[in-house]
Amino acid sequence: MAYDLEEQEQIAAIKDWWRKYGNILSTGALVVMVGVAGTQAWRYYRAQQSGSAAMLYSQLDTAEKTNEAKKVQEIAATLAASHAGTAYASMGALRAAKSFANANDLANAKQRLQWVVDNAKEDEMRDVARLRLAGVLLDEKKFDEALMLLDTKHVAAFDGLYADLRGDILTAQNKRAEARAAYQIALEKADVRSSYRQLVEIKMDALGDTKVAEAKSPAASAAPAAPAAAEAKK
C-alpha cells in the first residue's frame, strides 16, 4: 500500500517513538503481570499456611482433651516455629502455657505467654496473654511486676478482668482499700447476670471494713507480715 508523504512522516514518528519507549512499556506491563501473579501466589501460600496451621491446631485440641500435655506443648512449638503469622500459633501458645502452668512449670508458662505478647497480631490475644502472665507473676509473689503488666493499655472489653486481677494482687499485698477500689471497677464492668459478678462480690466482702484497716497504726499494719513470711517458707 502506498502512503502519501504526510502518512509516511506519521509512521516514521510512531516507529521512532516505539523504538525509544517500547521497551519501557513492555517492561512496565511485565512488572504489572508479575505483580498480579505474585499477589495471587502469596494469597495461595497464605491459604495453604492457614490450612496447615488449622490442621495442627485441631491436633493440639485433641491432645489437650486427651490430657496429652507433652503433645500439646510440642504442637504449640511447631505452630510458633512454622506458622507464627497465624492466630493458631498464638492460640496454641496460650494453651501450651496453660499446660505448663498446670504442671507447675511456671518458667515455661511465662515464656509461652511472653511469646504471644511479642508476636500475636490481634490486640485481644495479647491482652489475654498479659492477663494470664500477670496471674503467673502473682503466683510467684512478684506483685510489682504483675501490676506493671496490668498497667499496659488494653482493649476496653478487658477492663473488668484486669481490675479484678489487680484487686487480687493488691489483696495479696494487704492493700485492702486499693483492692476494694479495683474490685469495684470489676463489679461495674461485669454483667449483672453473670456468676463472675458474684465472685467479685465475695472477694469484696472478704476484705471487711477497709476504713478500719486504714485507721490502724503502721506497727499494727505490719503485724500480718510474719504469717505471710512463714507461709512463703512452706
GROMACS elastic network, one bead per residue, 0.5 to 0.9 nm:
[ bonds ]
;  ai    aj funct       b0    kb
    3     6     6  0.79190   500
    3     7     6  0.57142   500
    3     8     6  0.59096   500
    4     7     6  0.54429   500
    4     8     6  0.62147   500
    4     9     6  0.87611   500
    5     8     6  0.51151   500
    5     9     6  0.62822   500
    5    10     6  0.88158   500
    6     9     6  0.51513   500
    6    10     6  0.63821   500
    6    11     6  0.87849   500
    7    10     6  0.50601   500
    7    11     6  0.61970   500
    7    12     6  0.85639   500
    8    11     6  0.51350   500
    8    12     6  0.61170   500
    8    13     6  0.86003   500
    9    12     6  0.50870   500
    9    13     6  0.61882   500
    9    14     6  0.87114   500
   10    13     6  0.50660   500
   10    14     6  0.62485   500
   10    15     6  0.86798   500
   11    14     6  0.51039   500
   11    15     6  0.61927   500
   11    16     6  0.85496   500
   12    15     6  0.51397   500
   12    16     6  0.60954   500
   12    17     6  0.85983   500
   13    16     6  0.50612   500
   13    17     6  0.61094   500
   13    18     6  0.85948   500
   14    17     6  0.50700   500
   14    18     6  0.61254   500
   14    19     6  0.84874   500
   15    18     6  0.51287   500
   15    19     6  0.60443   500
   15    20     6  0.86867   500
   16    19     6  0.50456   500
   16    20     6  0.64079   500
   16    21     6  0.87684   500
   17    20     6  0.51920   500
   17    21     6  0.60468   500
   17    22     6  0.74915   500
   18    21     6  0.51462   500
   18    23     6  0.79248   500
   19    22     6  0.57884   500
   19    23     6  0.76728   500
   20    23     6  0.74656   500
   20    24     6  0.82212   500
   21    24     6  0.52315   500
   21    25     6  0.63229   500
   21    26     6  0.86797   500
   22    25     6  0.51659   500
   22    26     6  0.61176   500
   22    27     6  0.85154   500
   23    26     6  0.50065   500
   23    27     6  0.59667   500
   23    28     6  0.84305   500
   24    27     6  0.50678   500
   24    28     6  0.60485   500
   24    29     6  0.85847   500
   25    28     6  0.50003   500
   25    29     6  0.61617   500
   25    30     6  0.85198   500
   26    29     6  0.51491   500
   26    30     6  0.61526   500
   26    31     6  0.86385   500
   27    31     6  0.61268   500
   27    32     6  0.86404   500
   28    31     6  0.50474   500
   28    32     6  0.62668   500
   28    33     6  0.86125   500
   29    32     6  0.51124   500
   29    33     6  0.61639   500
   29    34     6  0.85833   500
   30    33     6  0.50089   500
   30    34     6  0.60329   500
   30    35     6  0.83874   500
   31    34     6  0.50811   500
   31    35     6  0.59598   500
   31    36     6  0.86008   500
   32    36     6  0.62160   500
   32    37     6  0.85852   500
   33    36     6  0.52043   500
   33    37     6  0.61700   500
   33    38     6  0.84627   500
   34    37     6  0.50297   500
   34    38     6  0.58622   500
   34    39     6  0.84940   500
   35    39     6  0.61307   500
   35    40     6  0.86299   500
   36    39     6  0.51714   500
   36    40     6  0.62935   500
   36    41     6  0.85949   500
   37    40     6  0.51521   500
   37    41     6  0.60808   500
   37    42     6  0.85573   500
   38    42     6  0.60386   500
   38    43     6  0.85617   500
   39    42     6  0.50754   500
   39    43     6  0.61948   500
   39    44     6  0.85992   500
   40    43     6  0.51107   500
   40    44     6  0.61787   500
   40    45     6  0.85744   500
   41    44     6  0.50349   500
   41    45     6  0.60809   500
   41    46     6  0.85785   500
   42    46     6  0.60713   500
   42    47     6  0.84879   500
   43    46     6  0.50882   500
   43    47     6  0.61082   500
   43    48     6  0.85552   500
   44    47     6  0.50623   500
   44    48     6  0.61427   500
   44    49     6  0.85659   500
   45    48     6  0.50402   500
   45    49     6  0.60676   500
   45    50     6  0.84984   500
   46    50     6  0.59714   500
   46    51     6  0.84414   500
   47    50     6  0.50903   500
   47    51     6  0.60852   500
   47    52     6  0.85983   500
   48    51     6  0.51137   500
   48    52     6  0.61930   500
   48    53     6  0.85683   500
   49    52     6  0.51506   500
   49    53     6  0.60614   500
   49    54     6  0.84947   500
   49    82     6  0.87101   500
   49    83     6  0.68845   500
   49    86     6  0.82695   500
   50    53     6  0.50401   500
   50    54     6  0.60152   500
   50    55     6  0.86038   500
   50    83     6  0.78367   500
   50    86     6  0.67315   500
   50    87     6  0.89334   500
   50    88     6  0.82552   500
   51    54     6  0.50781   500
   51    55     6  0.62944   500
   51    56     6  0.87737   500
   52    55     6  0.51500   500
   52    56     6  0.63628   500
   52    57     6  0.86753   500
   52    83     6  0.85191   500
   53    56     6  0.51101   500
   53    57     6  0.60991   500
   53    58     6  0.85629   500
   53    79     6  0.65689   500
   53    82     6  0.84194   500
   53    83     6  0.63209   500
   53    86     6  0.74353   500
   53    87     6  0.88767   500
   53    88     6  0.62249   500
   53    89     6  0.75519   500
   54    57     6  0.50624   500
   54    58     6  0.61553   500
   54    59     6  0.87175   500
   54    88     6  0.66061   500
   55    58     6  0.51137   500
   55    59     6  0.64641   500
   55    60     6  0.87857   500
   56    59     6  0.50753   500
   56    60     6  0.62797   500
   56    61     6  0.86928   500
   56    75     6  0.67624   500
   56    76     6  0.84547   500
   56    78     6  0.84293   500
   56    79     6  0.72773   500
   56    88     6  0.85209   500
   57    61     6  0.61279   500
   57    62     6  0.86263   500
   57    75     6  0.75584   500
   57    76     6  0.78611   500
   57    79     6  0.78583   500
   57    88     6  0.63104   500
   57    89     6  0.80669   500
   57    91     6  0.83423   500
   57    92     6  0.67144   500
   58    61     6  0.50359   500
   58    62     6  0.63503   500
   58    63     6  0.86713   500
   59    62     6  0.51245   500
   59    63     6  0.61840   500
   59    64     6  0.86780   500
   59    71     6  0.89892   500
   59    72     6  0.83471   500
   59    75     6  0.77877   500
   60    64     6  0.61825   500
   60    65     6  0.86697   500
   60    71     6  0.72092   500
   60    72     6  0.51877   500
   60    73     6  0.83390   500
   60    74     6  0.87609   500
   60    75     6  0.60532   500
   60    76     6  0.72703   500
   60    92     6  0.73897   500
   60    95     6  0.87576   500
   61    64     6  0.51983   500
   61    65     6  0.63489   500
   61    66     6  0.87843   500
   61    72     6  0.77362   500
   61    92     6  0.87371   500
   61    95     6  0.88887   500
   62    65     6  0.51470   500
   62    66     6  0.63195   500
   62    67     6  0.86782   500
   62    68     6  0.86446   500
   62    72     6  0.87317   500
   63    66     6  0.51639   500
   63    67     6  0.61657   500
   63    68     6  0.50436   500
   63    69     6  0.71600   500
   63    70     6  0.87331   500
   63    71     6  0.62618   500
   63    72     6  0.58069   500
   64    68     6  0.57798   500
   64    69     6  0.64626   500
   64    71     6  0.81172   500
   64    72     6  0.60895   500
   64    95     6  0.83381   500
   64    99     6  0.83953   500
   65    68     6  0.76787   500
   66    69     6  0.86065   500
   67    70     6  0.88569   500
   67    71     6  0.89667   500
   67    72     6  0.86284   500
   68    71     6  0.54669   500
   68    72     6  0.63748   500
   68    73     6  0.89211   500
   69    72     6  0.50811   500
   69    73     6  0.63508   500
   69    74     6  0.87303   500
   69    96     6  0.79649   500
   69    99     6  0.59657   500
   69   100     6  0.80250   500
   69   103     6  0.88104   500
   70    73     6  0.51423   500
   70    74     6  0.61910   500
   70    75     6  0.86850   500
   70    96     6  0.89127   500
   70    99     6  0.83849   500
   71    74     6  0.50134   500
   71    75     6  0.60816   500
   71    76     6  0.83953   500
   72    75     6  0.53920   500
   72    76     6  0.61057   500
   72    77     6  0.86277   500
   72    92     6  0.79869   500
   72    95     6  0.76125   500
   72    96     6  0.60571   500
   72    99     6  0.75677   500
   73    76     6  0.51090   500
   73    77     6  0.61829   500
   73    78     6  0.87516   500
   73    92     6  0.82666   500
   73    93     6  0.80267   500
   73    95     6  0.81558   500
   73    96     6  0.50002   500
   73    97     6  0.81803   500
   73    99     6  0.73899   500
   73   100     6  0.80709   500
   74    77     6  0.50985   500
   74    78     6  0.63612   500
   74    79     6  0.87776   500
   74    96     6  0.84879   500
   75    78     6  0.50069   500
   75    79     6  0.62396   500
   75    80     6  0.86590   500
   75    92     6  0.76748   500
   75    96     6  0.87160   500
   76    79     6  0.50903   500
   76    80     6  0.62439   500
   76    81     6  0.86436   500
   76    88     6  0.88233   500
   76    89     6  0.66904   500
   76    90     6  0.85288   500
   76    91     6  0.84246   500
   76    93     6  0.55224   500
   76    94     6  0.86672   500
   76    95     6  0.78907   500
   76    96     6  0.62093   500
   77    80     6  0.51250   500
   77    81     6  0.61658   500
   77    82     6  0.86079   500
   77    89     6  0.83018   500
   77    92     6  0.81047   500
   77    93     6  0.74688   500
   77    96     6  0.84372   500
   78    81     6  0.50866   500
   78    82     6  0.59221   500
   78    83     6  0.76844   500
   78    89     6  0.83750   500
   79    82     6  0.53653   500
   79    84     6  0.64093   500
   79    86     6  0.85202   500
   79    88     6  0.71303   500
   79    90     6  0.83419   500
   79    92     6  0.70713   500
   79    93     6  0.82599   500
   80    83     6  0.56806   500
   80    85     6  0.83808   500
   80    86     6  0.88480   500
   80    88     6  0.86556   500
   80    89     6  0.50597   500
   80    90     6  0.74488   500
   80    92     6  0.79759   500
   80    93     6  0.73680   500
   80   115     6  0.86537   500
   81    84     6  0.61113   500
   81    89     6  0.84561   500
   82    85     6  0.85938   500
   82    89     6  0.86249   500
   83    86     6  0.57240   500
   83    87     6  0.86570   500
   83    88     6  0.77278   500
   83    89     6  0.61028   500
   84    87     6  0.78980   500
   84    88     6  0.81666   500
   84    89     6  0.54776   500
   84    90     6  0.75718   500
   84   119     6  0.73614   500
   84   120     6  0.81386   500
   85    88     6  0.85290   500
   85    89     6  0.73257   500
   85    90     6  0.87422   500
   85   119     6  0.79115   500
   85   120     6  0.76860   500
   85   121     6  0.75074   500
   86    89     6  0.56894   500
   86    90     6  0.73239   500
   86   120     6  0.81485   500
   86   121     6  0.80409   500
   87    90     6  0.52947   500
   87    91     6  0.62501   500
   87    92     6  0.85251   500
   87   120     6  0.70547   500
   87   121     6  0.73847   500
   87   122     6  0.77561   500
   87   125     6  0.84748   500
   88    91     6  0.50541   500
   88    92     6  0.58998   500
   88    93     6  0.84708   500
   89    92     6  0.50685   500
   89    93     6  0.61482   500
   89    94     6  0.87105   500
   89   116     6  0.84016   500
   89   120     6  0.81986   500
   90    93     6  0.50430   500
   90    94     6  0.62839   500
   90    95     6  0.87582   500
   90   112     6  0.89661   500
   90   113     6  0.88196   500
   90   115     6  0.79883   500
   90   116     6  0.54465   500
   90   117     6  0.89015   500
   90   119     6  0.76465   500
   90   120     6  0.58364   500
   90   121     6  0.86621   500
   90   125     6  0.72238   500
   90   126     6  0.86927   500
   91    94     6  0.51409   500
   91    95     6  0.63976   500
   91    96     6  0.86477   500
   91   116     6  0.83262   500
   91   125     6  0.78467   500
   92    95     6  0.51846   500
   92    96     6  0.60885   500
   92    97     6  0.85403   500
   93    97     6  0.60477   500
   93    98     6  0.86130   500
   93   112     6  0.54406   500
   93   113     6  0.67657   500
   93   115     6  0.74854   500
   93   116     6  0.67051   500
   94    97     6  0.50765   500
   94    98     6  0.63785   500
   94    99     6  0.87604   500
   94   109     6  0.86017   500
   94   112     6  0.67716   500
   94   113     6  0.62106   500
   94   116     6  0.73361   500
   94   125     6  0.89073   500
   94   128     6  0.85767   500
   94   129     6  0.69467   500
   94   132     6  0.88217   500
   95    99     6  0.62615   500
   95   100     6  0.87305   500
   95   112     6  0.89151   500
   96   100     6  0.62509   500
   96   101     6  0.85682   500
   96   108     6  0.88621   500
   96   109     6  0.73021   500
   96   112     6  0.69472   500
   96   113     6  0.88107   500
   97   100     6  0.51326   500
   97   101     6  0.60880   500
   97   102     6  0.85782   500
   97   105     6  0.89912   500
   97   106     6  0.84183   500
   97   108     6  0.69751   500
   97   110     6  0.69507   500
   97   111     6  0.78283   500
   97   112     6  0.53851   500
   97   113     6  0.62043   500
   97   132     6  0.89895   500
   98   101     6  0.50278   500
   98   102     6  0.61155   500
   98   103     6  0.86491   500
   98   109     6  0.67234   500
   98   132     6  0.89491   500
   99   102     6  0.52063   500
   99   103     6  0.64663   500
   99   104     6  0.87911   500
   99   105     6  0.86240   500
   99   109     6  0.76913   500
  100   103     6  0.50733   500
  100   104     6  0.62873   500
  100   105     6  0.50107   500
  100   106     6  0.65610   500
  100   107     6  0.83336   500
  100   108     6  0.62284   500
  100   109     6  0.51020   500
  100   110     6  0.88673   500
  100   112     6  0.89710   500
  101   105     6  0.54145   500
  101   106     6  0.54333   500
  101   107     6  0.86094   500
  101   108     6  0.79697   500
  101   109     6  0.55184   500
  101   110     6  0.85610   500
  101   136     6  0.79908   500
  102   105     6  0.74468   500
  102   106     6  0.87373   500
  103   106     6  0.81746   500
  104   107     6  0.87237   500
  104   109     6  0.85650   500
  105   108     6  0.58361   500
  105   109     6  0.63380   500
  105   110     6  0.88649   500
  106   110     6  0.60175   500
  106   111     6  0.84917   500
  106   136     6  0.69353   500
  106   137     6  0.88730   500
  106   139     6  0.89592   500
  106   140     6  0.84353   500
  107   110     6  0.53077   500
  107   111     6  0.63149   500
  107   112     6  0.89030   500
  108   112     6  0.62619   500
  108   113     6  0.86120   500
  109   112     6  0.53635   500
  109   113     6  0.63110   500
  109   114     6  0.86386   500
  109   133     6  0.81397   500
  109   136     6  0.80217   500
  110   113     6  0.50832   500
  110   114     6  0.59800   500
  110   115     6  0.84980   500
  110   132     6  0.87532   500
  110   133     6  0.60952   500
  110   136     6  0.71843   500
  110   137     6  0.85145   500
  111   114     6  0.51620   500
  111   115     6  0.62309   500
  111   116     6  0.89143   500
  112   115     6  0.50669   500
  112   116     6  0.66313   500
  112   117     6  0.89356   500
  112   129     6  0.88239   500
  113   116     6  0.52249   500
  113   117     6  0.64464   500
  113   118     6  0.87887   500
  113   126     6  0.86781   500
  113   128     6  0.89382   500
  113   129     6  0.52591   500
  113   130     6  0.72395   500
  113   132     6  0.74171   500
  113   133     6  0.61107   500
  114   118     6  0.61587   500
  114   119     6  0.85005   500
  114   126     6  0.89204   500
  114   129     6  0.71799   500
  114   130     6  0.77316   500
  114   133     6  0.74806   500
  115   118     6  0.51420   500
  115   119     6  0.58879   500
  115   120     6  0.78544   500
  115   129     6  0.87369   500
  116   119     6  0.51607   500
  116   120     6  0.50861   500
  116   121     6  0.88471   500
  116   125     6  0.72617   500
  116   126     6  0.60115   500
  116   129     6  0.62028   500
  116   130     6  0.86136   500
  117   120     6  0.61526   500
  117   125     6  0.77830   500
  117   127     6  0.76485   500
  117   128     6  0.87461   500
  117   129     6  0.60435   500
  117   130     6  0.66435   500
  118   121     6  0.89624   500
  118   126     6  0.78467   500
  119   126     6  0.82857   500
  120   123     6  0.75215   500
  120   124     6  0.89849   500
  120   125     6  0.63894   500
  120   126     6  0.60864   500
  121   124     6  0.89373   500
  121   125     6  0.77154   500
  121   126     6  0.79578   500
  122   125     6  0.53224   500
  122   126     6  0.65949   500
  122   127     6  0.88201   500
  123   126     6  0.52241   500
  123   127     6  0.61941   500
  123   128     6  0.87529   500
  123   154     6  0.75209   500
  123   155     6  0.70662   500
  124   128     6  0.62354   500
  124   129     6  0.86484   500
  124   154     6  0.78452   500
  124   155     6  0.66176   500
  124   157     6  0.88690   500
  124   158     6  0.84382   500
  125   128     6  0.52260   500
  125   129     6  0.63203   500
  125   130     6  0.87746   500
  126   129     6  0.50452   500
  126   130     6  0.61972   500
  126   131     6  0.85862   500
  126   154     6  0.85464   500
  127   130     6  0.51553   500
  127   131     6  0.61451   500
  127   132     6  0.86785   500
  127   152     6  0.87972   500
  127   153     6  0.86797   500
  127   154     6  0.59803   500
  127   155     6  0.72061   500
  127   158     6  0.75722   500
  128   131     6  0.51050   500
  128   132     6  0.62579   500
  128   133     6  0.85083   500
  128   158     6  0.83669   500
  129   132     6  0.52283   500
  129   133     6  0.59645   500
  129   134     6  0.85138   500
  130   134     6  0.60276   500
  130   135     6  0.85347   500
  130   149     6  0.65465   500
  130   150     6  0.72152   500
  130   152     6  0.84964   500
  131   134     6  0.52166   500
  131   135     6  0.63952   500
  131   136     6  0.89393   500
  131   146     6  0.88750   500
  131   149     6  0.79034   500
  131   150     6  0.69648   500
  131   161     6  0.79498   500
  131   162     6  0.67177   500
  131   165     6  0.79081   500
  132   136     6  0.63865   500
  132   137     6  0.87181   500
  133   136     6  0.50908   500
  133   137     6  0.62985   500
  133   138     6  0.86228   500
  133   146     6  0.76850   500
  133   149     6  0.81542   500
  134   138     6  0.61714   500
  134   139     6  0.87277   500
  134   142     6  0.88671   500
  134   143     6  0.85688   500
  134   145     6  0.76569   500
  134   147     6  0.73202   500
  134   148     6  0.87396   500
  134   149     6  0.63227   500
  134   150     6  0.69556   500
  134   165     6  0.80557   500
  135   139     6  0.64178   500
  135   140     6  0.87678   500
  135   146     6  0.72768   500
  135   165     6  0.73367   500
  135   169     6  0.87200   500
  136   139     6  0.50355   500
  136   140     6  0.63807   500
  136   141     6  0.86811   500
  136   142     6  0.87536   500
  136   146     6  0.82866   500
  137   141     6  0.61526   500
  137   142     6  0.51219   500
  137   143     6  0.67416   500
  137   144     6  0.89275   500
  137   145     6  0.70021   500
  137   146     6  0.55186   500
  138   142     6  0.57077   500
  138   143     6  0.57288   500
  138   145     6  0.86413   500
  138   146     6  0.63098   500
  138   168     6  0.83938   500
  138   169     6  0.64138   500
  138   172     6  0.84286   500
  139   142     6  0.76164   500
  139   143     6  0.88907   500
  140   143     6  0.81395   500
  141   144     6  0.87198   500
  141   146     6  0.87548   500
  141   169     6  0.86688   500
  141   172     6  0.83382   500
  142   145     6  0.56426   500
  142   146     6  0.63099   500
  142   147     6  0.88691   500
  143   146     6  0.51061   500
  143   147     6  0.62021   500
  143   148     6  0.86687   500
  143   169     6  0.62143   500
  143   170     6  0.80396   500
  143   172     6  0.81655   500
  143   173     6  0.75764   500
  144   147     6  0.51447   500
  144   148     6  0.61970   500
  144   149     6  0.86597   500
  144   169     6  0.88012   500
  145   148     6  0.51592   500
  145   149     6  0.63012   500
  145   150     6  0.87971   500
  146   149     6  0.51626   500
  146   150     6  0.64152   500
  146   151     6  0.88608   500
  146   166     6  0.83441   500
  146   169     6  0.77439   500
  147   150     6  0.50512   500
  147   151     6  0.63560   500
  147   165     6  0.89444   500
  147   166     6  0.66123   500
  147   169     6  0.74304   500
  147   170     6  0.86964   500
  148   151     6  0.51016   500
  148   152     6  0.70940   500
  149   152     6  0.56461   500
  150   153     6  0.80042   500
  150   154     6  0.86143   500
  150   162     6  0.63235   500
  150   163     6  0.83454   500
  150   165     6  0.83509   500
  150   166     6  0.71856   500
  151   154     6  0.85378   500
  151   162     6  0.87742   500
  153   156     6  0.89107   500
  154   157     6  0.83058   500
  154   158     6  0.68748   500
  154   159     6  0.76712   500
  154   162     6  0.88990   500
  155   158     6  0.57758   500
  155   159     6  0.73611   500
  156   159     6  0.53085   500
  156   160     6  0.85062   500
  157   160     6  0.74083   500
  157   161     6  0.85554   500
  157   189     6  0.86268   500
  158   161     6  0.53994   500
  158   162     6  0.61074   500
  158   163     6  0.85362   500
  158   189     6  0.89568   500
  159   162     6  0.52845   500
  159   163     6  0.60832   500
  159   164     6  0.85653   500
  159   185     6  0.80852   500
  159   186     6  0.71824   500
  159   189     6  0.70283   500
  160   163     6  0.51291   500
  160   164     6  0.60743   500
  160   165     6  0.87106   500
  160   182     6  0.89437   500
  160   183     6  0.84507   500
  160   185     6  0.65274   500
  160   187     6  0.71621   500
  160   188     6  0.76448   500
  160   189     6  0.50422   500
  160   190     6  0.63706   500
  161   164     6  0.50316   500
  161   165     6  0.62714   500
  161   166     6  0.85046   500
  161   186     6  0.65166   500
  161   189     6  0.85715   500
  161   190     6  0.86875   500
  162   165     6  0.53234   500
  162   166     6  0.61214   500
  162   167     6  0.86512   500
  162   182     6  0.88796   500
  162   186     6  0.77809   500
  163   167     6  0.61843   500
  163   168     6  0.87622   500
  163   181     6  0.88523   500
  163   182     6  0.51370   500
  163   183     6  0.62908   500
  163   184     6  0.83432   500
  163   185     6  0.62234   500
  163   186     6  0.52308   500
  163   187     6  0.89364   500
  164   167     6  0.50625   500
  164   168     6  0.64784   500
  164   169     6  0.89123   500
  164   179     6  0.86695   500
  164   182     6  0.63433   500
  164   183     6  0.53886   500
  164   184     6  0.85400   500
  164   185     6  0.78071   500
  164   186     6  0.52665   500
  164   187     6  0.82316   500
  164   200     6  0.72562   500
  165   169     6  0.63233   500
  165   170     6  0.86115   500
  165   182     6  0.84033   500
  165   183     6  0.84858   500
  165   186     6  0.89337   500
  166   169     6  0.51675   500
  166   170     6  0.61551   500
  166   171     6  0.84820   500
  166   179     6  0.71474   500
  166   182     6  0.63282   500
  166   183     6  0.80013   500
  167   170     6  0.51274   500
  167   171     6  0.59865   500
  167   172     6  0.85652   500
  167   175     6  0.89554   500
  167   176     6  0.84679   500
  167   178     6  0.73597   500
  167   180     6  0.67179   500
  167   181     6  0.77133   500
  167   182     6  0.50117   500
  167   183     6  0.55006   500
  167   186     6  0.86800   500
  167   203     6  0.87421   500
  168   171     6  0.50827   500
  168   172     6  0.62702   500
  168   173     6  0.87487   500
  168   179     6  0.69614   500
  168   182     6  0.87893   500
  168   183     6  0.84497   500
  168   203     6  0.84613   500
  169   172     6  0.50652   500
  169   173     6  0.63884   500
  169   174     6  0.87482   500
  169   175     6  0.87731   500
  169   179     6  0.77681   500
  170   174     6  0.62486   500
  170   175     6  0.51619   500
  170   176     6  0.67554   500
  170   177     6  0.87519   500
  170   178     6  0.66231   500
  170   179     6  0.50624   500
  170   180     6  0.88175   500
  170   182     6  0.85576   500
  171   175     6  0.55969   500
  171   176     6  0.56089   500
  171   177     6  0.88169   500
  171   178     6  0.82070   500
  171   179     6  0.55757   500
  171   180     6  0.84509   500
  171   207     6  0.79189   500
  172   175     6  0.75730   500
  172   176     6  0.88071   500
  173   176     6  0.81339   500
  174   177     6  0.88020   500
  174   179     6  0.83701   500
  174   221     6  0.86620   500
  174   224     6  0.83943   500
  175   178     6  0.56269   500
  175   179     6  0.60664   500
  175   180     6  0.87110   500
  175   210     6  0.89209   500
  176   180     6  0.60392   500
  176   181     6  0.86181   500
  176   207     6  0.62931   500
  176   208     6  0.85666   500
  176   209     6  0.87837   500
  176   210     6  0.58494   500
  176   213     6  0.75905   500
  176   214     6  0.84066   500
  177   180     6  0.51531   500
  177   181     6  0.64018   500
  177   182     6  0.87939   500
  177   207     6  0.84526   500
  177   209     6  0.87399   500
  177   210     6  0.52380   500
  177   211     6  0.74110   500
  177   213     6  0.81269   500
  177   214     6  0.75356   500
  178   181     6  0.50989   500
  178   182     6  0.63063   500
  178   183     6  0.86866   500
  178   210     6  0.89849   500
  179   182     6  0.50915   500
  179   183     6  0.61667   500
  179   184     6  0.85350   500
  179   204     6  0.81893   500
  179   207     6  0.82755   500
  180   183     6  0.50514   500
  180   184     6  0.60600   500
  180   185     6  0.87637   500
  180   203     6  0.85318   500
  180   204     6  0.59742   500
  180   207     6  0.73175   500
  180   210     6  0.78190   500
  181   184     6  0.50352   500
  181   185     6  0.65446   500
  181   186     6  0.88508   500
  182   185     6  0.52662   500
  182   186     6  0.64396   500
  182   187     6  0.86979   500
  183   187     6  0.60242   500
  183   188     6  0.85919   500
  183   200     6  0.63947   500
  183   201     6  0.79482   500
  183   203     6  0.77645   500
  183   204     6  0.66128   500
  184   188     6  0.62369   500
  184   189     6  0.86980   500
  184   200     6  0.83147   500
  184   201     6  0.86343   500
  184   204     6  0.80272   500
  185   188     6  0.51122   500
  185   189     6  0.63097   500
  185   190     6  0.86971   500
  186   189     6  0.51761   500
  186   190     6  0.61525   500
  186   197     6  0.81174   500
  186   200     6  0.72741   500
  187   190     6  0.51966   500
  187   191     6  0.82731   500
  187   192     6  0.86034   500
  187   196     6  0.89409   500
  187   197     6  0.60262   500
  187   198     6  0.87254   500
  187   200     6  0.63966   500
  187   201     6  0.73660   500
  188   191     6  0.81256   500
  188   192     6  0.86829   500
  188   197     6  0.88701   500
  189   192     6  0.88772   500
  189   197     6  0.89271   500
  190   193     6  0.84105   500
  190   194     6  0.71837   500
  190   196     6  0.72949   500
  190   197     6  0.57030   500
  190   200     6  0.89730   500
  191   194     6  0.53536   500
  191   195     6  0.86838   500
  191   196     6  0.81458   500
  191   197     6  0.68527   500
  192   195     6  0.85023   500
  192   197     6  0.67017   500
  192   198     6  0.89632   500
  193   196     6  0.86610   500
  193   197     6  0.76445   500
  194   197     6  0.55957   500
  194   198     6  0.73820   500
  195   198     6  0.52124   500
  195   199     6  0.66709   500
  196   199     6  0.50950   500
  196   200     6  0.65283   500
  196   201     6  0.88147   500
  197   200     6  0.52059   500
  197   201     6  0.63631   500
  197   202     6  0.87830   500
  198   201     6  0.50080   500
  198   202     6  0.62518   500
  198   203     6  0.87493   500
  199   202     6  0.50795   500
  199   203     6  0.64015   500
  199   204     6  0.87780   500
  200   203     6  0.51055   500
  200   204     6  0.63146   500
  200   205     6  0.87061   500
  201   204     6  0.50444   500
  201   205     6  0.61708   500
  201   206     6  0.85985   500
  202   205     6  0.50989   500
  202   206     6  0.61793   500
  202   207     6  0.88771   500
  203   206     6  0.50790   500
  203   207     6  0.66341   500
  204   207     6  0.53500   500
  204   208     6  0.73371   500
  205   208     6  0.56350   500
  205   209     6  0.85197   500
  207   210     6  0.67659   500
  208   211     6  0.89225   500
  208   212     6  0.86529   500
  208   213     6  0.86543   500
  209   212     6  0.55929   500
  209   213     6  0.67772   500
  210   214     6  0.62236   500
  210   215     6  0.87056   500
  211   214     6  0.51308   500
  211   215     6  0.63516   500
  212   215     6  0.51531   500
  212   216     6  0.67564   500
  213   216     6  0.55049   500
  213   217     6  0.89310   500
  213   221     6  0.76960   500
  214   217     6  0.81314   500
  214   221     6  0.84278   500
  216   219     6  0.80639   500
  216   220     6  0.59739   500
  216   221     6  0.62123   500
  217   220     6  0.51650   500
  217   221     6  0.61546   500
  217   222     6  0.86760   500
  218   222     6  0.61875   500
  218   223     6  0.88239   500
  219   222     6  0.51697   500
  219   223     6  0.65483   500
  220   223     6  0.52342   500
  220   224     6  0.80656   500
  221   224     6  0.68427   500
  221   225     6  0.83297   500
  222   225     6  0.56261   500
  222   226     6  0.81610   500
  223   226     6  0.64186   500
  223   227     6  0.83134   500
  224   227     6  0.58390   500
  224   228     6  0.65989   500
  224   229     6  0.89306   500
  225   228     6  0.51287   500
  225   229     6  0.61664   500
  225   230     6  0.86807   500
  226   229     6  0.51228   500
  226   230     6  0.62133   500
  226   231     6  0.85755   500
  227   231     6  0.60583   500
  227   232     6  0.86002   500
  228   231     6  0.50192   500
  228   232     6  0.62344   500
  228   233     6  0.88732   500
  229   232     6  0.50504   500
  229   233     6  0.65637   500
  230   233     6  0.53233   500
  230   234     6  0.68500   500
  231   234     6  0.54076   500
